[in-house]
Amino acid sequence: MVSQETINHVKDLINEKDVFVASKSYCPYSKAALNTLFTELNVPTSKALVLQVNQLPEGSDIQDALLELTGQRTVPNIYIKGKHIGGNDDLQILKQSGKLEKLLEGILE
């Protein structure tokens, strides 16, 4: 069971920047999502917080907190402007439908 303190910390991290991604450095789905956001759509890295949870001592706790908040423990776990988007499949569906660019309005330069 994850502590309320950890949940509050993760909520603060999510709201710290316009884009939040909990990722794993070796995960192909995480890599695809990061490629979409930062290479294809040119989201400024200054407006994003990407956590490689497999490289953090508290990474498992962060994933547990995300599970409590969203029902999703898998990575990538993506938020835009504090709104939970989901994983890479959800991100790609939003991109294909043209809705992702709308969500990123004001973030993209």
DSSP file (Angstrom, degrees, kcal/mol; ACC not computed):
  #  RESIDUE AA STRUCTURE BP1 BP2  ACC     N-H-->O    O-->H-N    N-H-->O    O-->H-N    TCO  KAPPA ALPHA  PHI   PSI    X-CA   Y-CA   Z-CA
    1    1 A M              0   0    0      0, 0.0     2,-0.3     0, 0.0    64,-0.1   0.000 360.0 360.0 360.0 130.0    0.0    0.0    0.0
    2    2 A V        -     0   0    0     62,-0.2     2,-0.1     1,-0.1    60,-0.0  -0.597 360.0-112.8 -86.4 143.8    1.4    3.3   -1.0
    3    3 A S     >  -     0   0    0     -2,-0.3     4,-2.1     1,-0.1     5,-0.1  -0.344  15.3-122.8 -75.9 154.8    1.4    6.2    1.5
    4    4 A Q  H  > S+     0   0    0      1,-0.2     4,-2.7     2,-0.2     5,-0.2   0.839 114.1  59.9 -62.0 -33.1   -0.7    9.3    1.1
    5    5 A E  H  > S+     0   0    0      2,-0.2     4,-2.2     1,-0.2    -1,-0.2   0.914 105.9  46.4 -61.2 -43.8    2.6   11.3    1.2
    6    6 A T  H  > S+     0   0    0      2,-0.2     4,-2.5     1,-0.2    -2,-0.2   0.911 111.6  51.4 -66.4 -42.1    3.9    9.5   -1.9
    7    7 A I  H  X S+     0   0    0     -4,-2.1     4,-2.4     1,-0.2    -2,-0.2   0.925 111.3  47.7 -59.5 -45.0    0.6   10.0   -3.7
    8    8 A N  H  X S+     0   0    0     -4,-2.7     4,-2.2     2,-0.2    -1,-0.2   0.884 110.4  52.4 -64.2 -38.3    0.7   13.7   -2.9
    9    9 A H  H  X S+     0   0    0     -4,-2.2     4,-2.2     2,-0.2    -2,-0.2   0.921 110.2  47.8 -62.4 -44.4    4.3   13.9   -4.1
   10   10 A V  H  X S+     0   0    0     -4,-2.5     4,-2.6     2,-0.2    -2,-0.2   0.893 109.4  53.4 -65.8 -39.5    3.4   12.2   -7.4
   11   11 A K  H  X S+     0   0    0     -4,-2.4     4,-1.8     1,-0.2    -1,-0.2   0.911 109.1  49.7 -59.6 -41.6    0.5   14.6   -7.8
   12   12 A D  H  X S+     0   0    0     -4,-2.2     4,-0.7     2,-0.2    -2,-0.2   0.907 110.4  50.0 -63.1 -41.8    2.9   17.5   -7.3
   13   13 A L  H >X S+     0   0    0     -4,-2.2     3,-0.8     1,-0.2     4,-0.6   0.916 108.8  52.3 -62.1 -43.5    5.3   16.0   -9.9
   14   14 A I  H 3< S+     0   0    0     -4,-2.6    68,-0.4     1,-0.2     3,-0.4   0.877 114.9  41.8 -59.8 -39.0    2.4   15.7  -12.4
   15   15 A N  H 3< S+     0   0    0     -4,-1.8    -1,-0.2     1,-0.2    -2,-0.2   0.475  92.9  85.4 -90.1  -2.3    1.4   19.3  -11.9
   16   16 A E  H << S+     0   0    0     -3,-0.8     2,-0.3    -4,-0.7    -1,-0.2   0.863 101.3  16.8 -67.0 -36.8    5.0   20.6  -11.9
   17   17 A K  S  < S-     0   0    0     -4,-0.6    65,-0.3    -3,-0.4    31,-0.2  -0.822  82.2-107.6-131.2 168.5    5.2   20.8  -15.8
   18   18 A D  S    S+     0   0    0     29,-0.6    63,-4.2    -2,-0.3     2,-0.4   0.848 108.1  38.6 -66.4 -34.2    2.7   20.9  -18.7
   19   19 A V  E     -aB  48  80A   0     28,-2.0    30,-2.7    61,-0.2     2,-0.4  -0.975  67.5-176.9-122.6 130.7    3.7   17.3  -19.7
   20   20 A F  E     +aB  49  79A   0     59,-2.3    59,-2.8    -2,-0.4     2,-0.4  -0.993   2.6 179.3-125.3 131.2    4.5   14.5  -17.3
   21   21 A V  E     -aB  50  78A   0     28,-2.5    30,-2.7    -2,-0.4     2,-0.6  -0.973  17.8-157.9-134.4 121.0    5.7   11.1  -18.4
   22   22 A A  E     +aB  51  77A   0     55,-2.3    55,-2.0    -2,-0.4     2,-0.2  -0.883  37.7 162.9 -90.5 123.9    6.5    8.1  -16.1
   23   23 A S  E     -a   52   0A   0     28,-3.4    30,-2.3    -2,-0.6    31,-0.5  -0.783  39.3-131.3-136.7 169.9    8.8    6.0  -18.3
   24   24 A K    >   -     0   0    0     -2,-0.2     3,-1.6    28,-0.2     7,-0.2  -0.999  21.5-133.7-129.5 135.3   11.3    3.2  -18.3
   25   25 A S  T 3  S+     0   0    0     -2,-0.4    -1,-0.1     1,-0.3    27,-0.0   0.744 105.1  42.3 -60.5 -26.6   14.6    3.6  -20.2
   26   26 A Y  T 3  S+     0   0    0     -3,-0.0    -1,-0.3     4,-0.0    -3,-0.0   0.457  86.9 110.0 -99.3  -1.8   14.4    0.2  -21.7
   27   27 A C    <>  -     0   0    0     -3,-1.6     4,-2.4     1,-0.2     5,-0.2  -0.631  55.3-155.2 -83.2 121.4   10.6    0.1  -22.6
   28   28 A P  H  > S+     0   0    0      0, 0.0     4,-2.1     0, 0.0    -1,-0.2   0.832  96.3  53.0 -64.5 -30.6    9.9    0.3  -26.4
   29   29 A Y  H  > S+     0   0    0      2,-0.2     4,-2.2     1,-0.2     5,-0.2   0.882 109.3  48.7 -71.8 -37.6    6.5    1.9  -25.7
   30   30 A S  H  > S+     0   0    0      2,-0.2     4,-2.8     1,-0.2     5,-0.2   0.929 111.2  50.3 -63.5 -45.3    8.0    4.6  -23.5
   31   31 A K  H  X S+     0   0    0     -4,-2.4     4,-2.4     1,-0.2    -2,-0.2   0.903 110.4  49.9 -60.4 -41.6   10.6    5.3  -26.2
   32   32 A A  H  X S+     0   0    0     -4,-2.1     4,-2.3     2,-0.2    -1,-0.2   0.909 111.9  47.6 -63.9 -42.3    7.8    5.5  -28.9
   33   33 A A  H  X S+     0   0    0     -4,-2.2     4,-2.5     2,-0.2    -2,-0.2   0.921 113.0  47.8 -65.3 -44.0    5.8    8.0  -26.7
   34   34 A L  H  X>S+     0   0    0     -4,-2.8     4,-2.9     1,-0.2     5,-0.5   0.886 110.9  52.2 -64.9 -37.8    8.8   10.1  -26.0
   35   35 A N  I  X>S+     0   0    0     -4,-2.4     5,-2.4    -5,-0.2     4,-1.9   0.921 110.5  48.4 -62.1 -44.5    9.7   10.1  -29.7
   36   36 A T  I  <>S+     0   0    0     -4,-2.3     5,-1.9     3,-0.2    -2,-0.2   0.939 118.4  39.4 -60.5 -48.2    6.2   11.3  -30.5
   37   37 A L  I  <5S+     0   0    0     -4,-2.5     6,-2.7     3,-0.2    -2,-0.2   0.941 129.1  25.3 -69.7 -48.2    6.2   14.0  -27.9
   38   38 A F  I  <5S+     0   0    0     -4,-2.9    -3,-0.2     4,-0.2    -2,-0.2   0.753 131.5  29.4 -97.3 -25.8    9.7   15.4  -28.3
   39   39 A T  I  <<S+     0   0    0     -4,-1.9    -3,-0.2    -5,-0.5    -4,-0.1   0.868 128.0  32.4 -98.8 -52.4   10.9   14.5  -31.8
   40   40 A E  I   <S+     0   0    0     -5,-2.4    -3,-0.2     1,-0.2    -4,-0.2   0.927 134.2  26.6 -73.5 -44.8    7.7   14.5  -33.9
   41   41 A L  S   <S-     0   0    0     -5,-1.9    -3,-0.2    -6,-0.3    -1,-0.2   0.534  96.0-133.8 -99.3  -7.4    5.7   17.2  -32.1
   42   42 A N        -     0   0    0      1,-0.2    67,-0.5    -6,-0.2    -4,-0.2   0.869  28.9-175.9  57.4  42.4    8.7   19.2  -30.7
   43   43 A V        -     0   0    0     -6,-2.7    -1,-0.2    65,-0.1     2,-0.1  -0.567  35.2-111.4 -64.3 126.0    7.3   19.5  -27.1
   44   44 A P    >   -     0   0    0      0, 0.0     3,-1.9     0, 0.0    -1,-0.1  -0.413  15.2-138.9 -63.1 131.3    9.9   21.7  -25.4
   45   45 A T  G >  S+     0   0    0      1,-0.3     3,-1.4     2,-0.2     5,-0.1   0.769 101.5  67.7 -62.8 -23.2   11.8   19.7  -22.8
   46   46 A S  G 3  S+     0   0    0      1,-0.3    -1,-0.3     3,-0.1    -3,-0.0   0.704 100.3  49.2 -68.0 -18.0   11.6   22.7  -20.5
   47   47 A K  G <  S+     0   0    0     -3,-1.9   -28,-2.0   -30,-0.1   -29,-0.6   0.226 106.5  70.8-104.1  13.4    7.8   22.2  -20.3
   48   48 A A  E <   -a   19   0A   0     -3,-1.4     2,-0.5   -30,-0.2   -28,-0.2  -0.943  58.3-155.5-133.3 151.5    8.0   18.5  -19.5
   49   49 A L  E     -a   20   0A   0    -30,-2.7   -28,-2.5    -2,-0.3     2,-0.5  -0.976  15.9-175.6-124.1 115.3    9.0   16.2  -16.7
   50   50 A V  E     -a   21   0A   0     -2,-0.5     2,-0.6   -30,-0.2   -28,-0.2  -0.955   5.4-164.8-112.6 121.8   10.1   12.7  -17.7
   51   51 A L  E     -a   22   0A   0    -30,-2.7   -28,-3.4    -2,-0.5     2,-1.3  -0.928  13.8-152.6-107.3 122.0   10.9   10.2  -14.9
   52   52 A Q  E >   -a   23   0A   0     -2,-0.6     3,-2.4   -30,-0.2     4,-0.3  -0.752  17.5-170.6 -87.3  90.8   12.7    7.1  -15.8
   53   53 A V  G >  S+     0   0    0    -30,-2.3     3,-1.0    -2,-1.3     6,-0.3   0.741  78.0  63.4 -64.2 -23.8   11.2    5.1  -12.9
   54   54 A N  G 3  S+     0   0    0    -31,-0.5    -1,-0.3     1,-0.2   -30,-0.1   0.654 104.6  49.2 -72.6 -12.2   13.5    2.2  -13.4
   55   55 A Q  G <  S+     0   0    0     -3,-2.4    -1,-0.2     4,-0.0    -2,-0.2   0.349  97.1  84.7-105.2   4.0   16.4    4.4  -12.6
   56   56 A L  S X  S-     0   0    0     -3,-1.0     3,-1.8    -4,-0.3     4,-0.3  -0.883  73.1-138.6-109.8 137.3   14.9    5.9   -9.4
   57   57 A P  T 3  S+     0   0    0      0, 0.0     3,-0.3     0, 0.0     4,-0.2   0.849 110.7  42.8 -59.5 -31.8   15.1    4.3   -5.9
   58   58 A E  T 3> S+     0   0    0      1,-0.2     4,-2.3     2,-0.1     5,-0.2   0.209  82.3 112.5 -97.2  15.1   11.5    5.3   -5.4
   59   59 A G  H <> S+     0   0    0     -3,-1.8     4,-2.3    -6,-0.3    -1,-0.2   0.873  75.4  50.0 -57.1 -42.6   10.4    4.3   -8.9
   60   60 A S  H  > S+     0   0    0     -3,-0.3     4,-2.3    -4,-0.3    -1,-0.2   0.893 110.3  50.8 -65.0 -39.1    8.3    1.4   -7.7
   61   61 A D  H  > S+     0   0    0      2,-0.2     4,-2.4     1,-0.2    -2,-0.2   0.890 108.8  52.2 -64.4 -39.0    6.5    3.7   -5.2
   62   62 A I  H  X S+     0   0    0     -4,-2.3     4,-2.5     2,-0.2    -2,-0.2   0.924 110.2  48.0 -62.7 -43.9    5.8    6.2   -8.0
   63   63 A Q  H  X S+     0   0    0     -4,-2.3     4,-2.1     1,-0.2    -2,-0.2   0.896 110.7  51.4 -63.8 -39.1    4.3    3.5  -10.1
   64   64 A D  H  X S+     0   0    0     -4,-2.3     4,-2.0     2,-0.2    -2,-0.2   0.902 110.3  49.4 -63.0 -40.4    2.2    2.3   -7.1
   65   65 A A  H  X S+     0   0    0     -4,-2.4     4,-2.3     2,-0.2    -2,-0.2   0.907 109.3  51.4 -65.8 -41.4    1.0    5.9   -6.6
   66   66 A L  H  X>S+     0   0    0     -4,-2.5     4,-2.9     1,-0.2     6,-0.7   0.881 107.6  53.7 -62.7 -37.3    0.1    6.2  -10.3
   67   67 A L  H  X5S+     0   0    0     -4,-2.1     4,-2.1     4,-0.2    -1,-0.2   0.923 109.3  48.0 -61.0 -44.0   -1.9    3.0  -10.0
   68   68 A E  H  <5S+     0   0    0     -4,-2.0    -2,-0.2     1,-0.2    -1,-0.2   0.896 117.8  42.0 -61.9 -40.6   -3.8    4.4   -7.1
   69   69 A L  H  <5S+     0   0    0     -4,-2.3    -2,-0.2     3,-0.1    -1,-0.2   0.855 135.7   9.5 -76.5 -36.0   -4.5    7.7   -9.0
   70   70 A T  H  <5S-     0   0    0     -4,-2.9    -3,-0.2     2,-0.2    -2,-0.2   0.561  89.6-115.5-125.3 -13.7   -5.3    6.2  -12.5
   71   71 A G  S  <<S+     0   0    0     -4,-2.1     2,-0.5    -5,-0.6    -4,-0.2   0.501  85.6 109.2  81.2   3.1   -5.7    2.5  -12.3
   72   72 A Q        +     0   0    0     -6,-0.7    -2,-0.2     1,-0.1    -1,-0.2  -0.961  32.6 164.5-118.3 122.8   -2.6    2.3  -14.6
   73   73 A R        +     0   0    0     -2,-0.5    -1,-0.1    -6,-0.1    -6,-0.1   0.595  52.6  96.7-104.5 -18.4    0.7    1.0  -13.3
   74   74 A T  S    S-     0   0    0      2,-0.1   -52,-0.1    -8,-0.1    -2,-0.0  -0.237  74.3 -83.7 -73.5 161.0    2.3    0.4  -16.7
   75   75 A V  S    S+     0   0    0      2,-0.1   -45,-0.2     1,-0.1   -52,-0.2  -0.852  99.3  47.9-114.2 153.9    4.6    2.8  -18.5
   76   76 A P        +     0   0    0      0, 0.0     2,-0.5     0, 0.0   -53,-0.2   0.542  67.0 179.9 -72.2 150.6    4.5    5.1  -20.2
   77   77 A N  E     -B   22   0A   0    -55,-2.0   -55,-2.3    -2,-0.1     2,-0.4  -0.966  15.8-164.8-120.8 109.5    2.0    6.9  -18.0
   78   78 A I  E     -BC  21  86A   0      8,-2.9     7,-3.2    -2,-0.5     8,-1.3  -0.794  17.6-179.3-113.4 136.3    1.4   10.2  -19.6
   79   79 A Y  E     -BC  20  84A   0    -59,-2.8   -59,-2.3    -2,-0.4     2,-0.4  -0.986   7.3-165.5-126.7 140.4   -0.3   13.4  -18.4
   80   80 A I  E >  S-BC  19  83A   0      3,-2.3     3,-2.0    -2,-0.4   -61,-0.2  -0.989  80.2 -15.3-126.5 123.0   -0.8   16.6  -20.3
   81   81 A K  T 3  S-     0   0    0    -63,-4.2   -62,-0.1    -2,-0.4   -63,-0.1   0.878 129.9 -53.5  51.3  42.8   -1.7   19.8  -18.3
   82   82 A G  T 3  S+     0   0    0    -68,-0.4     2,-0.5   -64,-0.4    -1,-0.3   0.388 112.6 121.3  79.6  -4.0   -2.5   17.6  -15.3
   83   83 A K  E <   -C   80   0A   0     -3,-2.0    -3,-2.3   -69,-0.1     2,-0.4  -0.806  67.2-120.9 -97.7 130.1   -5.0   15.4  -17.3
   84   84 A H  E     +C   79   0A   0     -2,-0.5    -5,-0.3    -5,-0.2    -1,-0.0  -0.544  31.4 176.2 -70.8 123.7   -4.2   11.6  -17.5
   85   85 A I  E     -     0   0A   0     -7,-3.2     2,-0.4    -2,-0.4    -6,-0.2   0.818  33.3-135.0 -93.5 -40.6   -3.8   10.6  -21.1
   86   86 A G  E     -C   78   0A   0     -8,-1.3    -8,-2.9     4,-0.1    -1,-0.3  -0.959  40.5 -33.4 121.6-140.7   -2.9    7.0  -20.6
   87   87 A G  S  > S-     0   0    0     -2,-0.4     4,-2.2   -10,-0.2     5,-0.1  -0.224  75.2 -71.7-107.0-163.3   -0.1    5.0  -22.3
   88   88 A N  H  > S+     0   0    0      1,-0.2     4,-2.8     2,-0.2     5,-0.2   0.894 128.3  54.1 -62.8 -42.1    1.5    5.0  -25.7
   89   89 A D  H  > S+     0   0    0      1,-0.2     4,-2.2     2,-0.2    -1,-0.2   0.924 110.6  47.2 -58.6 -43.6   -1.5    3.5  -27.5
   90   90 A D  H  > S+     0   0    0      1,-0.2     4,-2.2     2,-0.2    -1,-0.2   0.899 111.8  51.1 -63.6 -40.8   -3.7    6.2  -26.1
   91   91 A L  H  X S+     0   0    0     -4,-2.2     4,-2.2     1,-0.2    -2,-0.2   0.917 110.6  48.1 -62.1 -44.6   -1.2    8.9  -27.1
   92   92 A Q  H  X S+     0   0    0     -4,-2.8     4,-2.8     2,-0.2    -2,-0.2   0.876 109.7  52.2 -66.9 -37.5   -1.0    7.5  -30.7
   93   93 A I  H  X S+     0   0    0     -4,-2.2     4,-1.9    -5,-0.2     6,-0.3   0.924 110.7  48.3 -62.6 -44.4   -4.8    7.4  -31.0
   94   94 A L  H  X>S+     0   0    0     -4,-2.2     6,-1.8     2,-0.2     5,-1.2   0.897 112.4  49.6 -62.3 -39.5   -5.0   11.1  -29.9
   95   95 A K  H ><5S+     0   0    0     -4,-2.2     3,-1.1     1,-0.2    -2,-0.2   0.941 110.7  48.6 -64.4 -47.7   -2.3   12.0  -32.4
   96   96 A Q  H 3<5S+     0   0    0     -4,-2.8    -1,-0.2     1,-0.3    -2,-0.2   0.843 111.8  49.7 -62.5 -34.0   -4.0   10.2  -35.3
   97   97 A S  H 3<5S-     0   0    0     -4,-1.9    -1,-0.3    -5,-0.2    -2,-0.2   0.582 111.7-119.2 -82.1  -9.5   -7.3   11.9  -34.5
   98   98 A G  T <X5S+     0   0    0     -3,-1.1     4,-0.7    -4,-0.7    -3,-0.2   0.438  86.9 110.8  85.4  -1.1   -5.7   15.3  -34.3
   99   99 A K  H  >< +     0   0    0     -5,-1.2     4,-2.1    -6,-0.3    -4,-0.2   0.758  63.0  67.2 -78.6 -24.7   -6.8   15.8  -30.7
  100  100 A L  H  > S+     0   0    0     -6,-1.8     4,-1.8     1,-0.2    -1,-0.2   0.923  97.7  51.8 -63.8 -44.0   -3.2   15.6  -29.3
  101  101 A E  H  4 S+     0   0    0     -7,-0.3    -1,-0.2     1,-0.2     4,-0.2   0.869 108.7  52.2 -60.4 -36.2   -2.2   18.9  -30.9
  102  102 A K  H >< S+     0   0    0     -4,-0.7     3,-1.2     1,-0.2    -1,-0.2   0.911 108.4  50.3 -64.9 -41.8   -5.3   20.5  -29.4
  103  103 A L  H 3< S+     0   0    0     -4,-2.1    -1,-0.2     1,-0.3    -2,-0.2   0.826 110.8  50.8 -63.9 -30.7   -4.3   19.2  -25.9
  104  104 A L  T >X S+     0   0    0     -4,-1.8     3,-2.5    -5,-0.2     4,-1.7   0.387  78.5 132.5 -90.7   4.1   -0.7   20.6  -26.5
  105  105 A E  T <4 S+     0   0    0     -3,-1.2     4,-0.1     1,-0.3    -3,-0.1  -0.319  75.5  21.2 -57.4 135.8   -1.9   24.1  -27.5
  106  106 A G  T 34 S+     0   0    0      2,-0.3    -1,-0.3     1,-0.0    -2,-0.1   0.243 117.3  69.8  87.4 -13.0    0.1   26.7  -25.6
  107  107 A I  T <4 S+     0   0    0     -3,-2.5    -2,-0.2   -89,-0.1     2,-0.2   0.798  81.2  77.1 -98.9 -42.7    2.9   24.1  -24.9
  108  108 A L     <        0   0    0     -4,-1.7    -2,-0.3    -7,-0.2   -65,-0.1  -0.466 360.0 360.0 -72.7 139.3    4.2   23.8  -28.4
  109  109 A E              0   0    0    -67,-0.5    -1,-0.1    -2,-0.2   -66,-0.1   0.427 360.0 360.0-100.2 360.0    6.4   26.7  -29.6
